[in-house]
Amino acid sequence: MASFKVTGGRRMKGEITPQGAKNEALQILCAVVLTAEPVTIHNIPNIRDVNQLIDLLGDMGVSMRRLSESSIEFDASQVNIDYLESDTYKKKAAALRGSVMLLGPTLARFKKGRIPSPGGDKIGRRRLDTHFFGFMKLGAKFNYSPEDGGIYEVDASQLQGAYMLLDEASVTGTANILMAAVLAKGKTTIYNAACEPYLQQLSKMLNRMGAKITGIGSNMLVIDGVDVLHGTEHTMLPDMIEIGSFIGMAVMTQSEITIKNCQIPELGIIPEVFKKLGIKMEFRGDDIFIPSQEHYELENFIDGSMLTISDHPWPGFTPDLLSIILVTAIQAKGTVLIHQKMFESRLFFVDRLIEMGAQIILCDPHRATVVGFDRKQTLKGIRMSSPDIRAGVSLLIAAMSANGTSIIDNIEQIDRGYQNIDTRLNAIGAEIVRI
């Protein structure tokens, strides 16, 4: 297990370019299985979760031709669907939560699918009911075998379009159902669909492949099934979570950085939420410039009451950035309530921040109150462990702003979502050593 040794108090200066979007990549890469024709994907992030999924696709028989460091041509004409019965598949798929999105494409094209209970972050319950509810609405039948380590087997020999109202606007659930529906017979309507930019990207890609999807960007998707999909070329968005992480990192360390090629219109309200913390930023074309800021003051609501920042389905604030908002508030002037609605274990990392000296009250598993220092106190370096991707980077931000040296263990969690984060930050002035 690797660790980061972080020397705090270093101010960064320069330019940094966000990687391709992790959450988009997991959907887009699964979609290559929908066609026997070549599909070329650009701006693929070089991170553990994505690389594990690419490796899994290769084991399934998808051939690949690397065109550049971040571009690959995929050919799924020779998929071995029987590989899903193997113990190797069960082991690899169980280690990667994104593998669940292989179900939709395999059901659509091969009329069957098999998936073990997938892994991923330990941030609370992440149920799959929405996925299977949608598949069953389309006529699929599934069987769950807990005694075999948790295997979901799905028969989709007669997929038929249907109307469905999802019980939650699940991003991966919507993507999975959408990929199954594009090759189903007849019309499918998905109401209460997720509408994140990543879903919009997937929908646009599928339409270029020959699918017929309308309502893109709304919470009602209508899909007219087609008989076959074709090859295409697709470029992924920059990762909005990395962009938000760099904003928080710059402010906490009083750094002056320019975040390049952000595709700002796709960020939704993310910049506005950071501005509520008093953070100054300039949009320079498609770049975001963050000046060095000695002080930043939290806004209050119009009636003077304390600011609350919470997560919502898109176009609300993404839950993946609440951990970054929380740690950034530590050195702000004022008090903010962070309300994490979706995952009941995602705020538990604050005990490490409290140990570093932060003034945080964990009200319950979903809410934490941060009382900002206004730079009058500094965090101190400690040894800690990364429990999940986003908490790991939040702890890294805290360590970079702290006095002294910190050790962050279990950085494999950070590597799952952030590409060469130590090398890229060191290039603009950070001091992070991988040990």
C-alpha positions as CSV (number, residue, x, y, z in Angstrom):
1,M,0.0,0.0,0.0
2,A,1.5,3.3,-1.1
3,S,1.4,6.6,0.7
4,F,1.9,10.3,0.1
5,K,4.4,12.3,2.2
6,V,3.1,15.9,1.9
7,T,5.1,19.0,3.0
8,G,2.6,21.7,3.8
9,G,2.8,25.4,3.3
10,R,3.9,25.4,-0.3
11,R,2.2,27.9,-2.6
12,M,1.6,26.8,-6.1
13,K,1.8,29.0,-9.3
14,G,1.2,28.0,-12.9
15,E,-1.2,26.2,-15.2
16,I,-2.8,22.8,-14.8
17,T,-5.1,20.9,-17.2
18,P,-7.9,18.7,-15.9
19,Q,-8.0,15.1,-17.0
20,G,-10.9,13.5,-18.9
21,A,-14.0,12.9,-16.8
22,K,-13.8,9.7,-14.8
23,N,-17.6,9.3,-14.4
24,E,-18.1,9.9,-18.1
25,A,-15.4,7.5,-19.1
26,L,-16.9,4.5,-17.2
27,Q,-20.2,5.0,-19.1
28,I,-18.6,5.7,-22.5
29,L,-16.2,2.7,-22.3
30,C,-19.0,0.3,-21.6
31,A,-21.0,1.6,-24.5
32,V,-18.4,0.4,-27.0
33,V,-19.8,-3.1,-26.4
34,L,-23.0,-2.0,-28.1
35,T,-21.6,-2.2,-31.6
36,A,-19.4,-4.6,-33.7
37,E,-17.9,-1.6,-35.5
38,P,-14.8,0.4,-34.3
39,V,-15.3,3.2,-31.8
40,T,-12.6,5.8,-31.1
41,I,-12.5,7.5,-27.7
42,H,-10.4,10.6,-26.9
43,N,-9.3,12.2,-23.6
44,I,-9.4,9.0,-21.7
45,P,-8.1,9.6,-18.1
46,N,-5.2,7.4,-17.0
47,I,-6.6,6.4,-13.7
48,R,-7.0,3.1,-11.9
49,D,-10.8,2.7,-12.2
50,V,-10.7,3.4,-15.9
51,N,-7.7,1.3,-16.6
52,Q,-9.3,-1.6,-14.7
53,L,-12.4,-1.3,-16.9
54,I,-10.3,-1.2,-20.1
55,D,-8.5,-4.3,-18.9
56,L,-11.8,-6.0,-18.3
57,L,-13.0,-5.1,-21.8
58,G,-9.9,-6.6,-23.2
59,D,-10.5,-9.9,-21.3
60,M,-14.0,-9.9,-22.8
61,G,-12.5,-9.9,-26.3
62,V,-12.6,-6.2,-27.1
63,S,-9.5,-5.4,-29.2
64,M,-7.8,-2.1,-28.8
65,R,-5.5,0.1,-30.8
66,R,-3.9,2.9,-28.9
67,L,-3.7,6.1,-31.0
68,S,-2.1,8.3,-28.4
69,E,-1.6,8.5,-24.7
70,S,-5.3,9.4,-24.2
71,S,-7.0,8.0,-27.3
72,I,-7.9,4.4,-28.1
73,E,-9.8,2.7,-30.9
74,F,-12.0,-0.1,-29.6
75,D,-13.3,-3.0,-31.7
76,A,-16.0,-5.2,-30.0
77,S,-16.8,-7.4,-33.0
78,Q,-15.3,-10.5,-31.3
79,V,-16.7,-10.2,-27.7
80,N,-16.7,-13.6,-25.9
81,I,-19.9,-13.4,-23.9
82,D,-19.1,-16.7,-22.2
83,Y,-16.2,-15.0,-20.4
84,L,-18.9,-13.6,-18.0
85,E,-19.2,-17.1,-16.6
86,S,-15.6,-17.2,-15.6
87,D,-14.1,-16.8,-12.1
88,T,-11.6,-14.3,-13.5
89,Y,-14.5,-12.0,-14.6
90,K,-16.3,-12.4,-11.3
91,K,-13.1,-11.3,-9.4
92,K,-12.3,-8.4,-11.7
93,A,-15.8,-7.0,-12.0
94,A,-16.4,-7.2,-8.3
95,A,-13.4,-4.9,-7.7
96,L,-14.8,-2.2,-9.9
97,R,-18.2,-0.5,-9.3
98,G,-18.2,0.9,-12.9
99,S,-18.5,-2.7,-14.2
100,V,-22.2,-2.7,-13.4
101,M,-22.7,-0.5,-16.5
102,L,-21.6,-3.4,-18.7
103,L,-25.0,-5.0,-18.0
104,G,-27.0,-2.6,-20.2
105,P,-24.8,-3.1,-23.3
106,T,-24.5,-6.9,-22.9
107,L,-28.3,-7.2,-22.4
108,A,-29.0,-5.1,-25.5
109,R,-26.6,-6.8,-27.8
110,F,-26.2,-10.3,-26.5
111,K,-29.6,-10.7,-24.7
112,K,-28.0,-11.7,-21.4
113,G,-25.7,-10.4,-18.7
114,R,-24.0,-11.4,-15.5
115,I,-22.4,-9.2,-12.8
116,P,-21.1,-9.7,-9.3
117,S,-21.9,-7.2,-6.5
118,P,-19.6,-4.4,-7.6
119,G,-17.0,-2.6,-5.5
120,G,-16.0,1.0,-5.3
121,D,-15.9,3.6,-2.6
122,K,-17.0,2.7,0.9
123,I,-19.3,5.7,1.4
124,G,-22.5,4.0,2.4
125,R,-25.2,2.0,0.7
126,R,-25.2,2.2,-3.1
127,R,-28.1,0.0,-4.2
128,L,-28.7,-1.4,-7.7
129,D,-32.5,-1.5,-7.5
130,T,-32.9,1.3,-10.0
131,H,-30.9,-0.6,-12.6
132,F,-32.8,-3.8,-12.2
133,F,-36.2,-2.0,-12.0
134,G,-35.5,-0.5,-15.4
135,F,-34.3,-3.8,-16.9
136,M,-37.4,-5.5,-15.7
137,K,-39.6,-2.8,-17.1
138,L,-38.0,-3.6,-20.5
139,G,-38.9,-7.3,-20.0
140,A,-35.6,-8.7,-18.6
141,K,-35.7,-11.4,-15.9
142,F,-33.0,-11.6,-13.3
143,N,-31.9,-13.9,-10.6
144,Y,-29.7,-13.0,-7.6
145,S,-27.6,-15.7,-5.9
146,P,-26.2,-14.4,-2.6
147,E,-24.7,-17.8,-1.8
148,D,-22.3,-17.5,-4.8
149,G,-20.8,-14.3,-3.5
150,G,-23.5,-12.1,-4.8
151,I,-24.1,-12.8,-8.6
152,Y,-26.8,-11.1,-10.6
153,E,-27.8,-13.0,-13.7
154,V,-30.1,-11.3,-16.2
155,D,-32.0,-12.8,-19.2
156,A,-33.0,-10.2,-21.8
157,S,-34.1,-12.4,-24.7
158,Q,-37.2,-10.2,-25.3
159,L,-36.4,-6.6,-24.6
160,Q,-39.4,-4.4,-25.3
161,G,-39.7,-0.6,-24.9
162,A,-41.7,0.6,-21.9
163,Y,-42.6,3.7,-19.9
164,M,-40.8,3.9,-16.5
165,L,-40.7,6.4,-13.7
166,L,-37.4,5.9,-11.9
167,D,-37.5,5.9,-8.1
168,E,-34.3,8.0,-8.0
169,A,-32.4,10.0,-10.6
170,S,-29.5,7.6,-10.6
171,V,-26.7,8.5,-13.0
172,T,-25.4,5.0,-13.5
173,G,-28.9,3.6,-13.4
174,T,-30.1,5.9,-16.1
175,A,-27.0,5.2,-18.2
176,N,-27.4,1.4,-17.9
177,I,-31.2,1.5,-18.8
178,L,-30.5,3.9,-21.6
179,M,-27.9,1.5,-23.1
180,A,-30.3,-1.4,-22.9
181,A,-33.2,0.5,-24.4
182,V,-31.4,1.8,-27.5
183,L,-31.6,-1.8,-29.0
184,A,-35.0,-2.8,-27.5
185,K,-38.1,-3.1,-29.7
186,G,-40.4,-0.1,-29.7
187,K,-40.4,3.1,-27.6
188,T,-38.9,3.6,-24.1
189,T,-39.6,6.6,-21.9
190,I,-37.4,7.1,-18.9
191,Y,-38.9,9.7,-16.5
192,N,-37.0,11.1,-13.6
193,A,-33.9,10.3,-15.6
194,A,-30.5,11.8,-14.5
195,C,-29.4,14.6,-16.8
196,E,-25.8,15.2,-15.8
197,P,-23.5,16.4,-18.6
198,Y,-22.0,12.9,-18.6
199,L,-25.4,11.4,-19.5
200,Q,-25.8,14.0,-22.1
201,Q,-22.5,13.1,-23.6
202,L,-23.4,9.4,-23.6
203,S,-26.8,10.2,-25.3
204,K,-25.1,12.2,-28.0
205,M,-22.6,9.5,-28.6
206,L,-25.3,6.9,-28.9
207,N,-27.2,9.1,-31.4
208,R,-24.1,9.4,-33.5
209,M,-24.0,5.6,-33.5
210,G,-27.5,5.4,-34.9
211,A,-29.7,5.5,-31.7
212,K,-32.8,7.6,-31.6
213,I,-32.8,9.5,-28.2
214,T,-34.7,12.7,-27.6
215,G,-35.1,14.8,-24.4
216,I,-31.3,15.0,-23.9
217,G,-30.5,17.3,-21.0
218,S,-33.9,16.9,-19.4
219,N,-35.3,14.4,-16.9
220,M,-37.4,12.7,-19.5
221,L,-35.6,10.6,-22.1
222,V,-37.5,9.0,-25.0
223,I,-35.8,6.3,-26.9
224,D,-37.0,4.7,-30.1
225,G,-35.3,1.3,-30.4
226,V,-33.2,0.5,-33.5
227,D,-31.9,-2.8,-34.8
228,V,-28.1,-2.0,-34.9
229,L,-25.6,0.6,-33.8
230,H,-22.5,1.7,-35.7
231,G,-19.1,3.0,-34.9
232,T,-18.3,6.6,-34.0
233,E,-15.7,8.9,-32.5
234,H,-16.1,10.6,-29.1
235,T,-14.1,13.1,-27.0
236,M,-14.8,13.2,-23.2
237,L,-15.4,16.3,-21.2
238,P,-12.8,17.6,-18.7
239,D,-13.4,16.2,-15.2
240,M,-15.6,18.7,-13.3
241,I,-14.6,17.1,-10.0
242,E,-11.0,17.7,-10.7
243,I,-11.7,21.3,-11.7
244,G,-13.5,21.8,-8.4
245,S,-10.7,20.1,-6.5
246,F,-8.1,22.4,-8.0
247,I,-10.2,25.5,-7.1
248,G,-10.4,24.4,-3.5
249,M,-6.7,23.4,-3.5
250,A,-5.6,26.8,-4.8
251,V,-7.6,28.8,-2.3
252,M,-6.6,26.7,0.8
253,T,-2.9,27.0,-0.2
254,Q,-3.1,30.7,-1.2
255,S,-1.9,29.7,-4.6
256,E,-2.3,31.4,-8.0
257,I,-3.2,28.9,-10.7
258,T,-4.9,28.8,-14.0
259,I,-7.1,25.7,-14.7
260,K,-7.0,25.2,-18.5
261,N,-9.7,24.0,-20.9
262,C,-12.5,23.7,-18.4
263,Q,-15.5,23.8,-20.8
264,I,-17.1,26.2,-18.4
265,P,-20.7,26.0,-19.8
266,E,-20.7,22.3,-18.8
267,L,-19.8,23.1,-15.1
268,G,-23.3,24.2,-14.2
269,I,-23.5,25.9,-10.8
270,I,-20.2,24.6,-9.6
271,P,-18.3,27.9,-9.9
272,E,-21.3,29.8,-8.2
273,V,-21.1,27.5,-5.2
274,F,-17.4,28.1,-4.8
275,K,-18.1,31.8,-5.0
276,K,-20.5,31.5,-2.1
277,L,-17.4,30.6,0.0
278,G,-16.0,34.1,-1.0
279,I,-13.6,32.6,-3.6
280,K,-12.6,34.9,-6.4
281,M,-12.1,33.5,-9.9
282,E,-11.9,34.9,-13.4
283,F,-13.1,33.2,-16.6
284,R,-10.5,33.7,-19.3
285,G,-12.1,32.2,-22.4
286,D,-12.4,28.5,-21.3
287,D,-9.8,28.8,-18.5
288,I,-10.4,29.6,-14.9
289,F,-7.9,31.8,-13.1
290,I,-7.7,31.6,-9.3
291,P,-5.7,34.4,-7.8
292,S,-3.9,34.0,-4.5
293,Q,-6.4,34.9,-1.7
294,E,-5.3,35.9,1.8
295,H,-8.9,36.0,3.0
296,Y,-12.3,34.7,1.7
297,E,-15.6,35.2,3.5
298,L,-18.6,32.9,3.5
299,E,-21.9,34.4,2.2
300,N,-25.0,34.3,4.3
301,F,-28.5,33.8,2.9
302,I,-30.4,36.9,2.1
303,D,-32.2,36.9,5.5
304,G,-28.9,36.7,7.3
305,S,-29.1,33.1,8.2
306,M,-26.1,30.7,8.0
307,L,-25.1,29.3,4.7
308,T,-26.0,25.7,3.9
309,I,-24.5,23.8,1.0
310,S,-26.1,20.5,0.0
311,D,-26.0,18.1,-2.9
312,H,-28.8,17.6,-5.4
313,P,-29.3,15.8,-8.6
314,W,-28.1,17.7,-11.6
315,P,-28.4,20.6,-12.3
316,G,-28.0,20.9,-8.6
317,F,-24.6,20.7,-6.9
318,T,-22.8,17.4,-7.4
319,P,-22.2,15.3,-4.2
320,D,-18.7,14.5,-5.4
321,L,-17.6,18.0,-4.5
322,L,-19.1,18.4,-1.1
323,S,-16.0,17.0,0.5
324,I,-13.9,19.6,-1.3
325,I,-16.3,22.4,-0.2
326,L,-16.1,21.2,3.4
327,V,-12.3,21.3,3.6
328,T,-12.0,24.6,1.7
329,A,-14.4,26.2,4.3
330,I,-11.9,25.5,7.1
331,Q,-9.9,28.6,6.4
332,A,-12.8,30.8,5.3
333,K,-14.3,33.6,7.5
334,G,-17.7,32.4,8.8
335,T,-19.7,29.2,9.4
336,V,-21.3,26.8,6.9
337,L,-23.5,23.7,7.3
338,I,-22.5,20.9,4.8
339,H,-25.5,18.6,4.1
340,Q,-24.5,15.4,2.3
341,K,-27.9,13.8,1.5
342,M,-26.9,10.9,-0.7
343,F,-24.3,8.8,1.2
344,E,-24.4,8.3,4.9
345,S,-20.7,7.5,5.4
346,R,-19.1,10.2,3.2
347,L,-18.5,12.7,6.0
348,F,-16.8,10.4,8.4
349,F,-13.4,11.5,7.2
350,V,-13.8,14.8,9.1
351,D,-12.4,13.2,12.2
352,R,-9.0,13.4,10.6
353,L,-9.6,17.1,9.8
354,I,-10.6,17.6,13.5
355,E,-7.3,15.9,14.5
356,M,-5.5,18.4,12.3
357,G,-7.1,21.2,14.3
358,A,-10.2,22.1,12.2
359,Q,-13.3,23.4,13.9
360,I,-15.9,21.0,12.6
361,I,-19.0,19.6,14.3
362,L,-20.2,16.3,12.8
363,C,-23.9,16.7,13.5
364,D,-25.0,13.3,12.2
365,P,-23.9,11.0,9.3
366,H,-25.2,13.5,6.8
367,R,-24.4,16.9,8.2
368,A,-21.3,18.8,9.4
369,T,-20.9,22.4,10.5
370,V,-17.6,24.0,9.7
371,V,-16.4,27.1,11.6
372,G,-13.8,28.8,9.5
373,F,-10.5,30.1,10.9
374,D,-10.1,33.1,8.6
375,R,-6.4,32.1,8.5
376,K,-5.9,32.9,12.2
377,Q,-5.0,29.3,12.9
378,T,-3.3,26.7,10.7
379,L,-3.9,23.0,10.4
380,K,-1.1,20.7,11.6
381,G,0.3,17.7,9.7
382,I,-0.6,14.2,10.9
383,R,-0.7,10.7,9.6
384,M,-4.0,9.6,8.1
385,S,-5.6,7.2,5.6
386,S,-7.7,7.9,2.5
387,P,-11.2,6.2,2.9
388,D,-12.5,7.1,-0.6
389,I,-11.5,9.1,-3.7
390,R,-13.0,12.4,-2.8
391,A,-12.2,12.3,0.9
392,G,-8.7,11.3,0.0
393,V,-8.2,14.5,-2.1
394,S,-9.8,16.6,0.6
395,L,-7.3,15.2,3.0
396,L,-4.5,16.0,0.5
397,I,-5.8,19.6,0.3
398,A,-5.7,19.9,4.1
399,A,-2.2,18.4,4.2
400,M,-0.9,20.8,1.5
401,S,-2.2,23.8,3.6
402,A,-1.0,22.5,7.0
403,N,2.1,23.3,9.0
404,G,4.6,20.5,8.9
405,T,4.5,17.1,7.2
406,S,1.6,14.8,6.7
407,I,1.5,11.1,5.6
408,I,-1.6,9.9,3.7
409,D,-1.9,6.2,3.5
410,N,-4.1,4.1,1.1
411,I,-3.5,6.5,-1.8
412,E,-4.7,3.8,-4.2
413,Q,-8.1,5.4,-3.5
414,I,-6.9,8.7,-4.8
415,D,-5.3,7.1,-7.8
416,R,-8.6,5.6,-8.7
417,G,-9.9,9.0,-9.7
418,Y,-7.0,11.4,-10.1
419,Q,-4.3,11.0,-12.8
420,N,-0.7,11.3,-11.6
421,I,-1.9,13.9,-9.1
422,D,1.4,14.1,-7.3
423,T,3.4,14.7,-10.4
424,R,1.0,17.3,-11.8
425,L,0.9,19.3,-8.6
426,N,4.6,19.1,-8.0
427,A,5.1,20.7,-11.4
428,I,3.5,23.9,-10.2
429,G,5.1,24.0,-6.7
430,A,3.6,21.4,-4.4
431,E,5.9,19.0,-2.4
432,I,4.3,15.5,-2.5
433,V,6.4,12.4,-2.4
434,R,5.0,9.0,-3.2
435,I,6.5,6.5,-0.7
